[in-house]
Amino acid sequence: MKAQDSWPQVLATLGNLTTVAGSTFEAANNGNEWLPAYEGLRAFDPSQPDSPPHLSEPHMAMDDAYGNIYIADKNGHGIRRISPQGVLTTVAGRPVSGSLASDGDGPATERVVAYPNGLYVLPDGTLYILEQGITGLQPRIRRVGRDGQMTTLITPSGGGSVIFNRGLWVARDQSLLYFCSIEDGQGIVRKWTPAGGSVILATMPSGSEPGNLDVDAQGFVFQADRGLHSVFRINPETGAYTVAAGNGATGGGGDGQPATATGLEEVRGIAFHPLGGYFLCTHRGSALWYVGTDGIIHKVLSGVRNSTVRDGDGEPVTANPAALKISEPRSIRVGYNGDLILATNDCGWIRVVRSVSPPPAAALSPQGNHSYTYNPDGGM
């Protein structure tokens, strides 16, 4: 039986595009631009898009159930939070002027957070942070509880070259965690449990550069692979994987075509929608896509590789579909209220597509996965 197309129903939930953080200043400045004086400022002033506060190449943004948006401010070595009123504060990481070496656990705003390029937020605001571990630093995954205390959960075991790379997913009950790494040049997806610790779930093909990941209602792990221009569906028990989207090249297919026949140039972000299907964002391709339950891909937003590109604010996301509105999206998340949240390019633009109707509560399982199961044959 052929799967019903979920795209019309999902499209009907998408409202206006807006910007909630970022500045043009960062386009020419790739270092740590964060200053303590930025604490408590409005995250974005549309009348002064080059004014502070300046983010520093943020790599991920995700919300909690209270409407706060958390940002992994990679080169700023901290996690910022935008309140529902638009005020920006730091919730993890202290101002750094010297060594980025670990200074242990404790109050999150008094501890070093080095190059965070992944995060995951639970509905209650419990925060997980993935620290990349570049320039000789130790990669880490850390947890910040609602009490503001930071603890280190995962560090590499054994020798060799290891960095943790973007992808991070945490079960609602915190009993299971998936994350991506590059170990001696090899792309890896790892699985962590409190009892079993960190183990390799899947070793990805040669050339893999893991991006973000998400999990469907059946527990299958979907990993966006920037290096291979593909999205992989991974069995959570065996680690066996198949291609769910992307043809492995940078071109071909396109809007209205099968997802597996479409070039997804440096696909980097993935997020399931509770009404079915999932969103993808391509870094070098500078586009936001949606893959329906029937396996057909649809382009939602177009863009270009130019860090100052930020267009379409205040307009329906469907307006002027050929217009170049985004640049180099690094992550996509579907918010707990149904908003789409994107972290884009070196300017640090955090773009949001407002939802005109919240997702149904019944669409979330106890694990926090969306109630859509991918079928590569297009069946239900």
N, C-alpha and C positions, 0 to 999 in steps of 0.2 A: 504494500500500500504506500503510495507516494505521500510524503510529508506535506502538510499544509504550510504555505508560506507565512512566516511570522512577521515579515517586514511591514505590511500595512498597519498592523496593530502596534508595533514598536514605533514606527514613524509618527503615528498619531499622538504619541506621548512627548515628542520632542518640540520644545518651544524656542525661545530666543537664545542667541549666543551672546555671551558677555565676557568681560575680563575682570578678574578679582585680585590679581597681583602681577607684579613685574614692572620693568622700566626699560626704556631704550638705552639707558646709560650702560648697561651690562654688555651690550653688543660689541663694544670695543674693549671690554675689560673682563678678563677671564679668571681673575683671582678671587680672593676672599674680599667681598665688598661689604660684608655685614659690620655694622657699628652698634654698640650698645645704645646709642641715641635713637636708633630705629624702634626700640621697644615701645609699644603702645601707639605707634603711628597708624594711620589708615593704610591698609595694604596697597591700595591703588587709587589714584586720583585721575579720572579720565581727562580732566582739563590740563593736567601736567604729567604726561606719560613718561617724561624723563626725570621726574623728581623722586627723592627717596620715599620709602625704603627700597634699597636695591637688593634683590636676591642674587645668588651666586651659582648659576647653572643648576637649578633644581632638577631632579631626576624623577620624582614621583610625587603625586598628590592624591590624598584619599580623605574621606570625611568620616565623622562618627554620627551616631543617631541624633545628636543634639544640634547638628548643623555646622560644627567646626570643621575646617579643612586643614589637614596637616601636610606639610611640605618637607621633603627631604632636600635640604639646601646643601648640595654636595660640597661645593668649594667654600661655602660659608661654615662648614663643619657644625651644622646644627639642624634641629627640627623646629620649624616655625609653625605657628597655628594662627589661622584666620578665624576670628569669631564670627557669629552670624551678623554682627554689626559692622564687620569689615576691619576690625582692629587686629594688628599683627603682633604676636609675642613669640618668644622662644620657650619651648617646653622641654628641650633636651639639647645638651651641648653648651659649653661655656665659651666666652670669648677667648680666642687662641692667638697668641703672639709669638709662641716658641714651639716647643716640641709637641707633636701630636700623639706621642706614645700614650698607652693606656695609663690612666690613673685610678683604675679600679671601679668598684661599684659604689653607689650612694645616691644622694640627691641628683636627679637627672640634669638640672641646670647648673650643677657644679662639677660636671664630669666632661672629659674630652669625648667628643664624637667626631671621628675622623673619616672624611669622605663618605658620608652616607648616600648611597645611590639606590636604596630600596627601603620601603616601609610597608607596614600593614597595620590597619587600625580596626579594632573591634568596636561594636556598637557603643559600648560604655566608655570608650576613649582609651582603653588599654592599648598600648602602642608597642609594636615590634620594629626594630631598626636593623637594617643590614648595612654594615660598614665594609666597604670594598676591600681594604687592605692593600693599597698600592704604596709605592715609594718605600718599601721595606717595612711597612706597618702590618700588624696582625689583623686579618679579617675577623669580624665578630658579628654575631647576631645578639641583640640585647633587647630586654623587655623593660618597659616603663609602666608600672602599675598606676592605678588611679590615685595612689598616695604620692606619686611623683618620684618614687624610688626606682633607680635603674639597677638591673642585674644582668650579668653576662650569661647567656644561655648556651651559645655554641661558639667554639673556636676550632680551627683545623687540628686534626690529629695526624701524626706521621710527618714525614719530610716532604721535600719537593716544593715547587712553586704553586701557590694557591691564592686566588682572589675570589671573593664572593661577588656575584654579578647580577644585580638588579632584581631578579625574580624572587618573590617571597609571598607565601600564602600561609595563613594560620586558621585552623578550624575554630569554630565559634566557642567550643569548650576547651580550647587550647591543648587538646590531647594529641594533635598532629600538626606538623609543619613541613612545608616543602620549600626548598630554595635552590637557586642556581649557583654554580661555581665554574671556574676555569682552573683545572688542575694539570700542571705541566703541559699547558696549551690545549687541553682537551675539555670540551664542553660537557658538563655534568649536571644532572638533576638529582638532588639529594632529598631524603626523607628523614625526618626526626620525630621520635616519640620520647616521652619521659623515661620509659623503661629501656628502650633499645638504643637511644642516642641517635647519632647521625650515621646513616648508611647510604651508599649509592643506590638510587633507584634506577637510573638510566644513564648510560654513556652515549652521548649523541654522536652523529656522524662527523667525520673529519671536516673542518672548516666551521664548525658550530661556534657561534658567539651568542650565548643565551641572553634573551631579553626577559620580559616579565612573564608571569604565568598566572593561571587561574584554574579552578577545579569545577567540574560540572556536578550535577546532582547524583550521578552514579559513582562519583569519586575519581573519575578519570582526570588526569593532569594534562592541561593544554599549555604548551610552552611556545612562545613566540621567539623565533631564532633570527636575529639580525644578520648573522653571517651567512645563513643558508636561505634567506628570503622565504621562509616557510614557517608554518605552525604545525607542531607535532602533538598528537594525542597519545598519551602514555598510560599504559595499564598500571594501576597503583600496586598491583601484586607482583607482576612479572617484570615490569620495566619495559616490556615490548612496546614499540611505538609505530604509528602510521602517520602519514601526512594528512592533516585535516584541511589545510588551506595553503595556497601558494604553489607555484609551479617550479620553484627553485631558481627562477630568473628574475630580472628586474622589469620585464615587460611581458605583454600578452594578456589575453582575456580582458577583464575590466567590468565596468558596471553592467549588471544584468547577466553576467556569465558565471559558470561554475567557479567556486572559490579555488578549487585545486588546479584550474587552468589559468589563474590570474597571477601576474607578477606582483609581488609584494616587496618593494625595494626597501631592504633593511627594516622589516617588520619588527616592532619592538614592544608594543603594548597590546594587551588582550584583556577583555572583561566581559563576562557573561551578563546578559540582561534577563531579569526574572520572567519576562513574557516570552522568552525563547530567543535562541541565537546568541551571537556575541559580536562585540566591537573589536576592531583591530586598528592600530595606528602604525604608519610606516615613517621611519625617521627620514631617510634620504628621499623617499617618495613624497613626504610632506602631505599625507592624506589621512583621513579618518574613514574607515570602512565598517560595514556591518555584514555579517554572514548569517543568513536566515536558516531556519530549521530545514529548509529544502536544499541547503548547500549552495545557494546562489548568493553572490556577493553584490553589495550595493555601496556606491560611494556617497558618503554623507557630507564630507567637507574636502575641498581641494586646497592646495597650498603650493609653496615654493620654498627652496632653501635660501632664505634671506631672513636673518634673525630679527629684523625690524618689522616684518610682516605681522599685522594684527588688524584684521578687518572684519566687518560684519556685526560689530557690537550693536545690541538693541534691535536686531532684525531676526526674524524667524530663521532657524538654521537651514531651512529649505529655500530661502530667498537667494536669487542669483547663483544658481548651482555651479556655474563655471568660474565664479570669482575666487581669487586666491586669498583665503582668509586666515590660514594657519601656516606655521613653519616648523619643520623638524619636531613633530610631537614625540615625546619620550615615553609617555605613559597615558593610559586611559583607564578610568575606573567608573563603574556605575554606582552612584551614591546611594545611601540607604533611603533617600527620598526620591530616587529615580533620576537625579541630575547626572549628566555626563561630565566628568572632571578630567581635564587634560593638562599635563605639564609639557610645555613646549620651549624649545630652543634656548640659546644662551642668554637672551633677555630675561628669561624666567617668566614669560607670560603664563599665568595659570588661567586657562579658559574654561568656561562652564557653559554647557547647553542646559538650560533650565527645563525641568520636566513640567508638563502641564497637567499631569496626573501621576500620583505616587504609584509605585508598583504594588500589586496585591500582596498582603502579608502572607497569604497562603503559598506564595511563590518562593518563599525561603524555607529551606529545610533546617532542622536543628543544627546541622553542621555549618549553616550559613551559605550553602551552595545554592545557586539558582536552579529552579526545577526544570531545566532543559537538558535532555540527554542527546548528545550528538550521535547521529547514525550516518556513517560514510556513504551508505546506499540511498539516503534520502527517505528512509522509512521511519515510521513511528514505533 
